[in-house]
Amino acid sequence: MCKKLLAVAALLALSAGTAQAIVAPIAVPNGDFEDYLAVGTDPGLWGGESGGIPSIEVEFGTNDEVWTNPSNFGSGWQSNGPQPANGKDGLQCPHASNHHLRIGAPEAIDNVLAGSFSGHLIGFMNLTEADANGASAGQVQSGVVGTLEEGSYKLTVAVGARPSGSWNDVTYSICLVADPVVGPNDLGSSGGTVPGTPASVTLVPSTSVVGSSNQDLVYILDVAAEDPLLGAPIAIRIDLANAGTQNGVETTLSTFTQANYDNVRLCVERKPNVVWVSFHGADDAPHAEAVSAGFTEAPDKGYTDLLTANGYDVTRYVTTSTPDPAVLEAADLVIVSRSGPSPDYQNNGATAWNSLNVPIIHMHGYTLRNSRLGFTTGATMPDTTGEVNLKVNDPAHPIFAGIELDANDITVNPYATLVDFMGLPQRGISVNTDPIVEGGTVLATVATAGDGAEGGMIIGEFPAGTTLIHAGGAGTDVLAAPRLVFLSGSRDEDATIPDQGAGIFDLIGDGPQLFLNAVEYMLPCYPCAPDTTNLLAQYLFEDGAARDTSGNGLDGVLVGSAAIVDVAGGKVLQLDGVDNDANSAFVDLPDSNDLLDFSVSGNATVAAWVLMDVSKNHNAIFSQGEWRDGLSLTIKGDTNPADQLWTGKDQSSPTPDDTLRSDVGIPVGVWTHVALTLDYDADADVTNVVLYLNGVPTGLAQGNGTIVGKVIAPVAGASRIGMEDRDGDGAVDADGDGSGRWVWDGLIDNVHIYGVALSRSEICYLASEAPGDLPAPEPSVLENGSFEEPAEPQVGFDNVPGWSTAAPVANSGIEANANTTDGTQVAYLGGGDPAVRQVSSLVIEAGVPIELRLDASGTAGAMLQMTLYADVFGTAVSIGTQTVAVTDTMTEYVLSVADASVFAGMPLGVELSNTAADTAVIVDSVILQ
């Protein structure tokens, strides 16, 4: 199945009264042990091979084990301690030992070492039997992966024992280490301090069946704000030991065991970090002008207090026209307060703020004008004159979850009001009543009849890529990240309160909840892979059957006309929606009274990619018994709006909220990721339920997110994909009693079933693994591929972002107004100069074609050489080249490479040169995809 990552929308928590923790993945160098070239004493060679870089184009031979010396354990790792006498520690091909593997090829061969491992190479260590000083041990340690910060770390390593009836047991231990000693050439580390308690497990090779002993070993470390190691560099350690036992019994009969490991993942969960931009540097340190007016605290402190009370880490940042990206882009969210000067957001200041690659909420109406940031097309700015209610244009938007609206979609409860300071009435919210720029969406406006700001935008969103036009500076900006307008905060009383006194907290009624909803909505999701400990079943359909690839053996059976079909990039399940009892199409799963019995814990997650061909009253995705008793995930077509995601129990059960539906519908004919999590709280005897669409928790059209008691009663019979088993007997009946119903009509893929409620970030991860027939990603433009930077034309490429040369150039550089196609500047390449090149952010994928497109022209006789290359640890290795004779007319030229699987996992680069002396080539609009 194609595993392209999707761009996942910013997520919100349904219970917005408390901030959801950010779970961020940390890049682990070679965590899947695929960087096979940097092993041995020479980072370009395999152990025991010669020939350098070209050796990657040959096959291993029958002995496919690869090893390193003690100092280099593959890219990013270091082995500590003596190397075993047989010399076989390092990286290993996990296929059958007599199989010839072309390096990097994505071959579909059963992995005899580790069913849960995903790489074509794994880490391994051979361990001799225990000696008089105890069991033999080995250790590998990564390079530095970051610094220790407050939060909760989860380190996950897939470990496995290779089946053998005569080998000893093997013990694994994993942990983080603080203050490690970095190894030679930054490859791995050694030593350091271990915080917390390592996680350990002993596996028994003598009882192993292929893949059955593989598991995810998980280490958890909670780091408090006062931890003495806070701020220390950290690395990952994997300890491996020959246990000196067989089946747990001490033995001297064996002298050997092999430890295998792969898929090293590290995530940190922490409070969301919000930067609050304002006149005032601290809550208790207002601006001097505000102090002179009588303020002893920052006027906008009410907002930072609300954020802090709801679990956010808030850092104040003094407003400026030259914002520091290093500070602001390190935040999860930036909020620009009403308490600030709008001139900081005009001309070049506007471009600086619009270019920040971080989600931003703007609360200051004056900064939005076309003379400032450019969100609106004019500068009309009335103030609200009294209590404000909102007209909601999109009631299904997550920001309005839990907000009561009347029949006209106007908030029943007020949003904001006028406030006083020291007995002085302040003015209201400054609202721009002009139209917004194209690409933005007005979510809510002032609804108060007769108010001068009636109809003006209070809440609106502008996605990344929206073009803003403003006076001065660059004039036109493209938003680098999403922006939300959320206007709130008083305008200062004109006679005695200075501008620095603006922005006093004015939210009442539903206003604080809307603000918290908006903040949660704008927080990004950082996908973090769930560990497999609680994975009960998964159905990816890639082998043409409904096989459970979790390792638990819950294989499904295709019934009726159910079929596995090929789509672009993979295979998916197809059901025809015909409800005809014994001839209906669905996938029958094993009895649910064992692994799939959720009635004991009350906790579960069901997730899948679905494409619905036809809307009908009910389209069942997953069912375990009838919906009122068992576990179900269904799309209901008879709702308003149609096709809401639905789960729950009978309406007649203790409260009417026991049936829950999403407040938005699932589109017909579009791949959508859906998920349901059930989290039973035994103390309160309620189940917390969250429905997700495309990784985003939905608002609820019905229900409040909790159900009394456990959702799932004990259910006899079968679970099904694509049909409800109404009577719970698991039978395929032909007697017309409707025991099976609600047959899915369309496609289903990547079904995951867990015995726990996954976190928001884990659902985000599942939603990022796309089904096979989603559209290919859009072309990726190289950094400065249009050569618009630097601003001034120049000779040479020393200061051209993204590009470099092997040696100085004399007649190449950047030139203005020379037959351009997409801008005012182009690159020119002199015939006597070296090539220019750039390593892109793209990584070569096995079997995925590559295309380079550019526009070029030149003088008579000019020859343009285009080259695509793999960046093999700093060495450019060509994967395709083409030389063309350019004309004096700007023409598009294309270089295509059908397959570069041998270099899978390596960064992709492009090189351009003019091979004809005394000529010039003009290049523009270089695009790589």
LINLINPE-V205858 format. One record per residue. RES is the residue in one small letter. PHI is phi in whole degrees, 0 to 359 (NA if undefined). OMEGA is omega as a letter, one per 20 degrees, with the letter a starting at -180 (none if undefined). D_FIRST is the distance of its C-alpha to the first C-alpha in whole Angstrom. Layout:
# LINLINPE-V205858
res = <RES RES>
phi = <PHI PHI>
omega = <OMEGA OMEGA>
d_first = <D_FIRST D_FIRST>
This chain:
# LINLINPE-V205858
res = <m c k k l l a v a a l l a l s a g t a q a i v a p i a v p n g d f e d y l a v g t d p g l w g g e s g g i p s i e v e f g t n d e v w t n p s n f g s g w q s n g p q p a n g k d g l q c p h a s n h h l r i g a p e a i d n v l a g s f s g h l i g f m n l t e a d a n g a s a g q v q s g v v g t l e e g s y k l t v a v g a r p s g s w n d v t y s i c l v a d p v v g p n d l g s s g g t v p g t p a s v t l v p s t s v v g s s n q d l v y i l d v a a e d p l l g a p i a i r i d l a n a g t q n g v e t t l s t f t q a n y d n v r l c v e r k p n v v w v s f h g a d d a p h a e a v s a g f t e a p d k g y t d l l t a n g y d v t r y v t t s t p d p a v l e a a d l v i v s r s g p s p d y q n n g a t a w n s l n v p i i h m h g y t l r n s r l g f t t g a t m p d t t g e v n l k v n d p a h p i f a g i e l d a n d i t v n p y a t l v d f m g l p q r g i s v n t d p i v e g g t v l a t v a t a g d g a e g g m i i g e f p a g t t l i h a g g a g t d v l a a p r l v f l s g s r d e d a t i p d q g a g i f d l i g d g p q l f l n a v e y m l p c y p c a p d t t n l l a q y l f e d g a a r d t s g n g l d g v l v g s a a i v d v a g g k v l q l d g v d n d a n s a f v d l p d s n d l l d f s v s g n a t v a a w v l m d v s k n h n a i f s q g e w r d g l s l t i k g d t n p a d q l w t g k d q s s p t p d d t l r s d v g i p v g v w t h v a l t l d y d a d a d v t n v v l y l n g v p t g l a q g n g t i v g k v i a p v a g a s r i g m e d r d g d g a v d a d g d g s g r w v w d g l i d n v h i y g v a l s r s e i c y l a s e a p g d l p a p e p s v l e n g s f e e p a e p q v g f d n v p g w s t a a p v a n s g i e a n a n t t d g t q v a y l g g g d p a v r q v s s l v i e a g v p i e l r l d a s g t a g a m l q m t l y a d v f g t a v s i g t q t v a v t d t m t e y v l s v a d a s v f a g m p l g v e l s n t a a d t a v i v d s v i l q>
phi = <NA 299 242 292 281 267 286 261 296 299 253 232 269 293 271 286 290 229 294 280 294 276 248 247 286 249 294 256 300 54 294 255 56 267 280 280 282 269 235 81 287 249 296 261 238 282 300 84 253 225 114 70 307 302 295 288 267 250 272 297 106 285 265 262 273 232 221 233 276 296 268 240 249 87 302 89 231 223 265 253 95 291 277 303 298 281 72 254 231 147 244 218 288 275 274 303 293 259 265 278 247 285 302 84 287 276 278 272 247 304 275 283 262 202 297 270 277 252 273 276 230 231 275 208 215 273 235 278 290 299 250 296 267 117 294 292 217 226 205 234 220 282 288 291 251 156 241 286 231 298 147 242 262 233 256 235 229 280 235 202 248 287 301 195 274 235 272 284 291 232 251 247 216 231 192 263 231 259 55 286 265 288 278 300 56 62 271 76 207 212 66 114 254 268 274 75 246 301 265 226 204 246 252 243 298 292 252 280 252 310 81 286 268 284 202 270 264 239 244 245 227 262 246 272 297 264 301 294 270 305 90 284 296 231 224 249 239 240 259 227 215 285 289 70 226 234 55 83 253 300 212 239 281 244 241 205 203 239 257 240 203 192 52 277 234 223 230 233 255 212 294 298 257 250 261 256 263 200 300 253 285 206 303 258 226 292 304 303 294 291 299 295 268 109 281 255 227 302 304 266 299 303 285 293 297 296 294 298 294 252 95 262 272 246 241 277 222 288 303 201 272 234 297 268 300 299 275 285 284 278 277 280 204 245 238 266 288 295 274 188 271 295 299 295 239 233 52 295 297 299 297 298 288 292 271 293 269 206 299 227 255 256 251 251 300 294 284 273 299 295 272 238 288 96 285 245 266 212 225 285 225 286 257 295 244 190 296 245 249 247 267 266 277 226 301 280 294 303 298 260 299 82 263 281 240 271 296 260 62 255 300 291 263 292 256 206 211 284 235 248 225 53 82 261 296 269 279 275 280 278 238 271 262 279 299 269 287 297 106 272 227 277 266 205 231 291 257 293 297 85 289 298 262 305 87 281 292 258 232 202 232 224 290 303 97 293 269 249 245 222 284 83 61 290 85 228 235 247 300 279 205 294 231 234 267 218 280 194 113 291 269 297 299 287 283 237 261 285 305 293 266 285 92 296 303 231 281 223 55 275 303 301 294 298 298 294 301 294 298 296 298 277 289 286 258 253 300 229 296 290 284 270 303 254 282 270 200 213 231 258 65 284 265 80 219 263 283 281 263 281 94 269 75 271 292 268 239 287 244 63 270 304 216 260 238 275 232 301 98 175 239 220 275 240 236 265 78 282 260 223 49 296 262 291 257 193 248 268 256 298 310 268 267 238 297 266 268 264 288 282 275 76 248 195 223 236 220 196 267 225 230 268 282 223 280 212 308 217 239 279 268 218 216 224 77 289 302 288 242 264 254 217 222 220 254 262 275 266 243 229 291 291 65 280 287 218 206 134 245 290 300 277 287 313 225 293 281 288 254 242 225 292 270 232 265 270 290 280 77 232 298 224 269 239 206 226 239 238 233 277 257 293 295 268 53 225 251 275 241 231 256 236 235 53 82 254 299 271 289 244 282 212 96 242 93 228 231 295 73 275 290 253 276 303 235 272 108 250 265 221 258 91 198 273 271 298 266 72 267 75 276 259 265 239 263 78 274 73 298 243 203 61 292 295 240 145 242 222 207 50 278 237 232 242 268 224 277 291 282 305 290 288 296 302 295 298 289 276 267 282 292 292 252 289 300 296 297 295 304 257 277 298 302 54 291 260 60 275 236 292 294 258 303 203 266 96 246 299 247 269 306 89 251 211 227 284 207 301 244 248 236 231 166 238 225 268 54 241 58 281 244 222 192 255 226 222 264 232 243 281 294 263 259 291 291 251 215 207 272 275 274 277 245 294 248 298 78 261 293 236 222 248 236 203 255 210 213 186 280 303 87 292 234 263 256 253 225 256 219 265 272 266 51 95 256 275 244 296 243 175 216 205 244 233 273 272 257 275 250 298 227 276 238 230 240 241 235 290 203 234 302 298 251 306 96 269 297 258 232 228 228 231 206 251 268 254 295 61 226 225 244 259 233 209 52 273 235 237 216>
omega = <r a r r r r a a r a r r r r a r r a r r r r a r r a r a r a r r r a a a a r a a r a r a r r r a r r r a a a r a r r a a a r a r a a a r a a a a a a r a r r a r a r r a a r a r r a a r a r r a r a r a r a r a a a a r r a a a a a a r a a r r r r r r r a r a a r a a r a r a r a r a a r a a a r a r a r a a r r a r r a a r r a r r a a r r a a r r a r r r r r r r a a a r r r r a r r a a a r r a r r a r r r a a a r a r a r a a a r r r a r a r r a r a a a a r a r a r a r a r r r a a r a a r r a r a a a r a a r a r a r a a a r r a r r r r a r r a a r a a a r a a r r a a a r a r r r a r r r r r r a a a r r r r r r a a a r r r a r r a a a a r r a a a a r a a r r r a r r r a r a a a r r r a r r a r r r r a a a a a r r a r r a a a a r a a r r r a r r r a r a r a r r r a a r a r a r a a a a a a a a a r r a a r r a r a r a r r a a a r r a r r a r a r r r a r r a r a r r r a r a r r r a a a r a a a r r a a a a r a r r r r a a r a r r r r a r r r r r a r r a a a a r r r r a r a a r a r a a a a a r a r r r r a a a r r r a r r r r r r a r a r a r r r r a r a r r a a a r a a r a a r a a r r a a r a r a a r a a r r r a r a r a r a r r a r a a a r r r a r a a a r a a r a r r a a a a a a r a a r a a a a a a a r r a r r a r a a a r r a r r a r r a r a r a a a a a a r a r a r a r r i a r r r a r r a a r a r a r r a a r a r r a r a r a r r a r a r a r r r r a a r a a a a r r r a r r a r a r a r a r a r r a a r r r a r r a a r r a r r a r a r r r r r a a r a r a r a r a r a r a r a r a a r a a r r r r r r a r r r r r r a r r r r r r a r a r a a r a r a r r r a r r a r r r r r i a a r a r a a a a r a r a r r r a r r a a r r a a a r r r a r a a a a r r r a r a a a r a r a r r a r a r a r r r a a a a r r r r a r a r a r a a r r r a r a r r a r r r a r a r r r a r a r a r r r a a r r a r a r a a r a a a a r a r a a r a a r r a a a r r r r r a r r r a a r none>
d_first = <0 4 6 9 12 14 18 19 22 25 26 29 30 32 35 36 39 37 35 31 31 29 26 25 23 25 23 24 25 22 21 18 21 19 22 24 26 29 30 33 37 35 32 31 32 30 33 35 34 36 35 33 31 30 30 26 26 27 26 27 29 29 29 26 28 28 31 33 36 37 37 33 31 28 27 28 30 33 34 38 40 41 39 39 41 39 37 33 32 29 25 24 21 20 20 23 26 27 23 24 21 21 21 17 16 12 13 12 15 16 17 21 22 19 17 16 16 13 15 16 19 21 25 27 31 33 36 40 42 44 47 50 49 46 42 41 38 36 34 32 32 30 32 33 30 32 35 36 36 37 34 32 30 27 26 23 23 21 24 24 27 27 28 32 35 37 36 37 35 33 34 31 32 31 32 33 36 38 40 39 40 38 38 39 37 35 33 33 36 38 40 40 41 39 39 38 38 35 32 33 32 33 31 32 31 33 32 28 26 23 21 23 25 22 22 22 26 27 30 31 34 36 38 41 42 45 43 45 42 41 40 40 37 34 32 30 32 30 33 33 36 37 38 41 40 39 38 40 43 44 45 46 45 41 41 38 34 31 29 25 24 20 18 22 21 24 25 28 29 32 35 33 36 38 40 43 44 48 52 52 51 51 52 55 56 56 57 61 62 60 62 65 65 65 61 61 57 54 54 51 51 50 46 46 47 45 42 43 44 41 39 38 40 42 43 45 45 48 48 48 47 46 43 42 38 38 39 38 34 34 34 32 34 37 40 43 46 48 51 50 52 50 52 49 46 48 48 46 46 44 41 41 40 38 36 35 31 32 32 36 38 41 44 47 47 49 47 45 47 47 49 47 43 43 41 44 46 49 51 53 53 55 55 54 58 57 55 51 49 46 45 41 39 36 36 33 32 31 34 37 35 38 41 43 44 46 46 46 43 46 46 48 49 50 48 50 54 57 58 61 62 65 66 65 63 60 58 55 52 52 49 49 49 48 45 42 40 37 34 35 35 38 38 41 45 48 49 53 55 58 56 56 53 52 49 48 44 44 40 38 34 33 30 29 30 33 36 39 42 45 49 49 47 44 45 41 38 34 33 31 30 30 34 36 39 41 45 47 50 54 55 58 62 63 67 67 63 61 58 57 57 55 52 53 51 52 49 50 49 45 45 44 41 40 40 38 36 35 35 32 31 31 30 26 23 22 19 19 17 19 20 19 22 22 19 20 17 13 11 8 8 6 10 11 13 14 14 15 13 15 18 20 20 20 18 18 20 19 22 24 22 19 16 12 12 10 10 9 6 4 7 9 12 15 19 22 24 27 29 31 31 31 29 26 23 21 19 22 21 24 27 27 30 29 26 25 29 29 32 34 32 31 28 25 22 19 16 14 12 15 16 19 21 24 26 29 31 28 24 23 20 21 24 26 30 32 31 34 34 30 27 26 23 24 25 28 29 33 33 34 32 30 27 27 25 27 28 32 35 37 40 43 41 43 42 41 38 36 34 32 30 28 31 28 27 23 23 22 20 18 15 16 15 18 19 23 24 28 30 33 36 39 42 42 40 38 34 32 30 27 25 22 21 18 19 23 25 27 31 32 34 35 36 36 33 35 36 39 38 35 33 32 35 34 33 33 31 27 24 22 19 20 24 27 29 32 34 32 33 30 31 30 34 35 38 38 38 35 33 30 29 27 24 21 21 18 14 13 9 9 13 14 18 20 24 25 25 22 24 23 22 19 18 18 15 13 14 13 9 8 7 6 9 11 14 13 15 19 21 22 26 28 30 33 32 35 37 39 39 42 44 47 47 47 47 45 41 42 42 39 36 33 35 37 39 40 44 46 46 49 48 45 44 43 46 46 46 46 44 41 38 37 39 43 42 40 40 43 42 45 46 47 45 42 38 37 33 31 27 25 23 20 18 17 13 13 12 13 16 19 22 25 28 31 35 38 41 44 48 49 47 44 41 38 36 32 30 26 26 24 26 27 28 31 31 30 29 28 25 27 30 32 36 37 41 41 43 46 43 40 37 34 32 29 27 24 22 19 18 19 16 20 20 16 17 21 22 22 26 28 32 35 38 41 42 45 48 51 48 46 42 41 38 36 33 30 27 24 20>
